[in-house]
Amino acid sequence: MFKLRQRRFIYITMLLSLVLSLAGASLAAAQSPDAASSPDDLPGGGWYTGVQLQNVGTAGANFTITAYSSTSTATFTKASSAPIPQNGSQTFLPADMNIGGAAFQGSAVVSSDQALNSIVNITNRAISVGTVSYGIAGGLAAAQYQGVNKPATTLSFPLVKRNHFGKTTTFSIQNAGSVAATATATFTVGGGVFKFTTPAIEPNRMFILNPSAAGVPSGNGVSLGSLTVSSSQLLAGTVTEHDSTESGVTLALALQATRGFTQGDYDVKTFAPIIKSEFFNRFTGLQVQNVSSGPVDMTVTYKGGGGTCVGQTFTSKATAVPAGASHTFVHLTSDATNPMPKGCLASATVEATGNVVGVVNEAFVPAFISSGGNGGRQELTAYSCAAAKSATAKLSAPLYKEKSFNKGTGLQVQNVGAAAATNVVATFVSPAGSFTTKPQTIPAGGAFTFTELFKHPELFTTPIPATISGANGVFGVVVTADQSIVAIANESPYPFTAPAIQQDKNNYEAFNQ
C-alpha cells in the first residue's frame, strides 16, 4: 500500500503492498509478522509491484518515494531524476525505488510539489528488466488498484472471503497518521460479527490483516461477508483476493485487488460502468455494502450498452440489508435474480435508502472454464464502484496501454449525468507525444470505450501512430466532458483475440478531478 503526500501539505494517499524479488534474492511469500498464525496471506512467491504516477498538477512534478518495511525498521528513499510532465506518467518497479536486492514487504510515501495520482500493479509474472529479474516461472496472476487520495479513520471493504470456493481475501492496512496506533477490524460474515485488534502500527507502515485472525470461519458460504476497520489515526488500505492455498509448482494464480472505501465514498447512489452477463463468457458479481447505521433497501438499474441488450433497461432489488453487511448481485443466467439476458454488456446504477459502497468482480463463466475454455484457466479482475457525489466532468487515468509489451487497455467512460454528453474529449500523453480526440457523444447512463486507438485515426485531431508500441504505448489519460462522468480502465494481454502472453486481466478506477 501507498501513502502519497504533496509538499504543499495537500494529501494524496495511495496504497501499495510491496512483495518482490530482485535478481539474486530468494522468492518470498507475502508474510505478515505473525505469519505462523496467519495462513491466509498471499500464497507462494515471486510477488512484486509496479507503481504508475501521473502528474495532474499545473507544472512538471518533482517527487520523493520513501518505502517502509513492515517486517523491520528499514526505509528506502528515491528522489526524481527529472520532473514528470503535466498529464504525463512514469512507472517505477522495485529496483527503481532503491529497495535493494533482498526480498521486501511494506508500504511507501510519495511527496511531490504537484498533485499526483497513482495506480499500483501487483503480479508474479516473470520478467527481466536489464539485469533485474522479477516474478516466478509460470506466474500469471496480476491485479491493479487505485491509490487513496484521502485517508480516513474508518475503512470499509464490501467483500470478505476465507476459503470461499477456494478464494480468500487479505487486507493491508497502513497507518497514514502521525503516531503509532492500533486498528480494530469488524468482520460481518453470515449474520455473525468477528473482531480483531491489530498490534500498534507505526506511522507510514502497514499491517497485513487476515479473516483468520478474527476467527472468521473457513469454507463455502460461511465465510462470505464484509469488513470495517477503524482507528484513532488516519488509515489507508487495500484488499487482494487470491487462491487460498498454493496452486501447483508454477503458481499460475489468479488475483484481484481494490482499495478500501472511506467516508468520502459513502453515498446513497453509486455507479458501476462495466457489468457483464455471460458476455463473451465473462460475468460479474456486484457486491454492495451497507455503510449506514441501519438496514437499507437497494435497487440496481442496468442499462444495456452492448451485445444482446443494447438500449434495454433491467432492475434488481435487495431489501433490509443490515448495517455493515453486504448483498451480492450475480450476473449469471442460471441465477434467478439476474434480470439480464446472456451476452449482455451493461452499466449499472445502485440506489439505496442509506449510504452504500460497492465492488464489481469479473470472471469467466464456470462452465466455460470446466469445459476447457481459456485452457481451463480462470482470469479474474475487480474494481470499485464510483459514488455519485464523486462524479465530475473531468477525470484522469494514470495507466493506459496501446500494444505495450503485449498489453492493451480499454477505458470505459460512463455518462452519469442527466442528459447526453456531447463534448467528451480524451487526451492521451506518452513519450511519443500528446494525442487528443475529437468530441464524442455518450447518452445519459450509457458508456463509450476507448481501445485500440491506433486503429481509429478518425477519432483524433492528430492520430496515434499505427506503429505505436513498447514504452511509447504507455499513456496517461485525461478526459473532460459536458456531463458528469466516471470510468474504468481494463488491461488485458494483447492482441485481445489471440494474446501473445497469458496473464490475468486488470481493472482499476479512473480518478475524478
Rosetta blueprint (number, residue, H / E / L):
1 M L
2 F E
3 K E
4 L E
5 R E
6 Q E
7 R L
8 R L
9 F L
10 I L
11 Y E
12 I E
13 T L
14 M L
15 L L
16 L L
17 S L
18 L E
19 V E
20 L E
21 S L
22 L L
23 A L
24 G L
25 A L
26 S L
27 L L
28 A L
29 A L
30 A L
31 Q L
32 S L
33 P L
34 D L
35 A H
36 A H
37 S H
38 S L
39 P L
40 D L
41 D L
42 L L
43 P L
44 G L
45 G L
46 G L
47 W L
48 Y E
49 T E
50 G E
51 V E
52 Q E
53 L E
54 Q E
55 N E
56 V L
57 G L
58 T L
59 A L
60 G L
61 A E
62 N L
63 F E
64 T E
65 I E
66 T E
67 A E
68 Y E
69 S E
70 S L
71 T L
72 S L
73 T L
74 A L
75 T E
76 F E
77 T E
78 K E
79 A E
80 S L
81 S L
82 A L
83 P L
84 I E
85 P L
86 Q L
87 N L
88 G L
89 S E
90 Q E
91 T E
92 F E
93 L L
94 P H
95 A H
96 D H
97 M H
98 N L
99 I L
100 G L
101 G L
102 A L
103 A L
104 F E
105 Q E
106 G E
107 S E
108 A E
109 V E
110 V E
111 S E
112 S E
113 D L
114 Q L
115 A L
116 L E
117 N E
118 S E
119 I E
120 V E
121 N E
122 I E
123 T E
124 N L
125 R E
126 A L
127 I E
128 S E
129 V E
130 G L
131 T L
132 V E
133 S E
134 Y E
135 G L
136 I E
137 A L
138 G L
139 G L
140 L L
141 A L
142 A E
143 A E
144 Q E
145 Y E
146 Q E
147 G L
148 V L
149 N L
150 K L
151 P L
152 A E
153 T E
154 T E
155 L E
156 S E
157 F E
158 P E
159 L E
160 V E
161 K L
162 R L
163 N L
164 H E
165 F L
166 G L
167 K E
168 T E
169 T E
170 T E
171 F E
172 S E
173 I E
174 Q E
175 N E
176 A L
177 G L
178 S L
179 V L
180 A L
181 A E
182 T L
183 A E
184 T E
185 A E
186 T E
187 F E
188 T E
189 V E
190 G L
191 G L
192 G E
193 V E
194 F E
195 K E
196 F E
197 T E
198 T L
199 P L
200 A L
201 I E
202 E L
203 P L
204 N L
205 R L
206 M E
207 F E
208 I E
209 L E
210 N L
211 P H
212 S H
213 A H
214 A H
215 G L
216 V L
217 P L
218 S L
219 G L
220 N L
221 G L
222 V L
223 S L
224 L L
225 G E
226 S E
227 L E
228 T E
229 V E
230 S E
231 S E
232 S E
233 Q E
234 L E
235 L E
236 A E
237 G E
238 T E
239 V E
240 T E
241 E E
242 H E
243 D E
244 S L
245 T L
246 E L
247 S L
248 G L
249 V L
250 T L
251 L L
252 A L
253 L L
254 A L
255 L E
256 Q E
257 A E
258 T E
259 R E
260 G L
261 F E
262 T L
263 Q H
264 G H
265 D H
266 Y L
267 D E
268 V E
269 K E
270 T E
271 F E
272 A E
273 P E
274 I E
275 I E
276 K E
277 S E
278 E L
279 F E
280 F L
281 N L
282 R E
283 F E
284 T E
285 G E
286 L E
287 Q E
288 V E
289 Q E
290 N E
291 V L
292 S L
293 S L
294 G L
295 P L
296 V E
297 D E
298 M E
299 T E
300 V E
301 T E
302 Y E
303 K E
304 G E
305 G E
306 G E
307 G E
308 T L
309 C L
310 V L
311 G L
312 Q L
313 T E
314 F E
315 T E
316 S E
317 K E
318 A E
319 T E
320 A E
321 V E
322 P L
323 A L
324 G L
325 A L
326 S E
327 H E
328 T E
329 F E
330 V E
331 H L
332 L L
333 T L
334 S L
335 D L
336 A L
337 T L
338 N L
339 P L
340 M L
341 P L
342 K L
343 G L
344 C E
345 L E
346 A E
347 S E
348 A E
349 T E
350 V E
351 E E
352 A E
353 T E
354 G E
355 N E
356 V E
357 V E
358 G E
359 V E
360 V E
361 N E
362 E E
363 A E
364 F E
365 V L
366 P H
367 A H
368 F H
369 I H
370 S H
371 S L
372 G L
373 G H
374 N H
375 G H
376 G H
377 R L
378 Q L
379 E L
380 L L
381 T E
382 A E
383 Y E
384 S E
385 C L
386 A E
387 A E
388 A H
389 K H
390 S H
391 A L
392 T E
393 A E
394 K E
395 L E
396 S E
397 A E
398 P E
399 L E
400 Y E
401 K E
402 E L
403 K L
404 S E
405 F L
406 N L
407 K E
408 G E
409 T E
410 G E
411 L E
412 Q E
413 V E
414 Q E
415 N E
416 V L
417 G L
418 A L
419 A L
420 A L
421 A E
422 T E
423 N E
424 V E
425 V E
426 A E
427 T E
428 F E
429 V E
430 S E
431 P L
432 A L
433 G E
434 S E
435 F E
436 T E
437 T E
438 K L
439 P L
440 Q E
441 T E
442 I E
443 P L
444 A L
445 G L
446 G L
447 A E
448 F E
449 T E
450 F E
451 T E
452 E L
453 L H
454 F H
455 K H
456 H L
457 P H
458 E H
459 L H
460 F E
461 T L
462 T L
463 P L
464 I L
465 P L
466 A L
467 T L
468 I L
469 S L
470 G H
471 A H
472 N H
473 G H
474 V E
475 F E
476 G E
477 V E
478 V E
479 V E
480 T E
481 A E
482 D E
483 Q E
484 S E
485 I E
486 V E
487 A E
488 I E
489 A E
490 N E
491 E E
492 S E
493 P E
494 Y L
495 P L
496 F L
497 T L
498 A L
499 P L
500 A L
501 I L
502 Q L
503 Q L
504 D L
505 K L
506 N E
507 N E
508 Y E
509 E E
510 A L
511 F E
512 N E
513 Q L
